[in-house]
Amino acid sequence: ALLSRIARKETPRGNASPGRDFSTLPAARDIAMVRAGAEQMEIPNPFFRAHEGVAGGHSRIGNRDLINFSSYNYLGLNGDPRVTAAAKAAIDRYGVSASASRIASGERPAHAELEAALAAHYGVEAALTFVSGHATNVTVIGNLLGPRDLIVHDTLAHNSASEGMRLSGARRVAFPHNDWRAAERELASQRRRHTRALIYIEGHYSMDGDMPDLARFVEMAEAHDAWLMVDEAHALGVLGATGHGIAEQQGVDPKRVDIWMGTLSKALSGCGGYIAGNAMLIDILKHSAPGFVYSVGMPPAVAAASLESLRIMQAEPWRVEKLQRMATLFRDEARRRGFDVGASAGLGIVPVVLGSSIKAGRVSAALFEAGVNVQPVLYPIVPEGGARLRFFISAEHEEADIIRTLEALSAACA
Ligand code: PMP
């Protein structure tokens, strides 16, 4: 009762007439309850904090310099002067916007150059970029598959993939996280009844920092006549000795994956998504995926910045090595201090599972006071009891940052 009283006070008032009142939406009630809980526990809102400069291994928030673990600037390329210069040069030449869909009004050289570089990166025939990573999954999964098809996916699939699956109308079957045997059982029993099948997995899971056994999924896709799609959002620039992703990390030929998906917003310090695969797939998407055909082309400056980031990533593998070294140090040192880091491979993402949402909120707030910015991941995004702090490591972190952070974490949890 107290919570709903606070919730009513905090939440903007809706339109009073029934049926037109936004406050009756389930989301409005959820938001109000979370706010009320935070207010009662005196936990400051950790969301929508304004960064006053480049958010990398460190960031300035509210006039304070913090060690930052809440940005996906894995390789420290956002803010790199060469990346910024590439973006500025593209703005000088092309302006800020692509001004319309590429199919309708034409593209800029940076679009094709970036796509050729992404295709070469995976050693596949072609690639296509979209204005958002989220939109890429929605439009590609949502339109390649239809109601007569089957999608077998990891239970931890990202929201963008789940939305695409829903849109497709295909039969969806989730298998327990990383359980390739369960995935294969589903394919064996259901594949026959469907026209096409897609297996969706991620190269590096963002909640747990762990990986699937790629070779097993490649083999089962081949055996059951299914397409294999791998989302590399958190794998590009993070996994493999030179950041090529899960195929490099696990020694699998990338050509054996039918659909590579990734985002430009993380290691490549841009914004947008991509698909890489064979020329026929890319041609079909280029002429039919609604999120491409009916949406503006990516701003040329963003394409130029991501291309420059990809070049630097390839030329400076020390960044990938440093990121992985810092992440392994973080994971091992956290474990040594008795924290639950789950199945993290210690390559870029390290969750520290704290239990209740209240505890995760409180510890995140205490760390913020101590000079560390890290986001809590709360129920219902993870099951209650599985609330965590999610540390995104960057090549810009130093050993001293990691040790200072873990000392502050130990103190906050004491
Ligand atoms: N796929 C995965 C696995 C992701 O984690 C994300 C973003 N967190 C996306 C897709 C969407 O990418 P973007 O944020 O670049 O739109």
Residues whose N, C-alpha, C, O or C-beta is under 5 A from the ligand:
A	BS01	PMP	S132 G133 H134 H158 S160 S206 D231 A233 T263 S265 G272
